[in-house]
Amino acid sequence: MSLIDFNKYEIVVGLEVHAQLLTKSKLFCG
């Protein structure tokens, strides 16, 4: 795995985690 591929993967994972946190906070806050 090259460094560029790792960076892309890290960005995708970061976005997914961020989206999950947003949806969870929306559910908790209503």
Secondary structure, DSSP 4 states (H G I P E B T S, - for coil): --HHHHHHHHHHHHHHHHHHHHHHHHHHH-
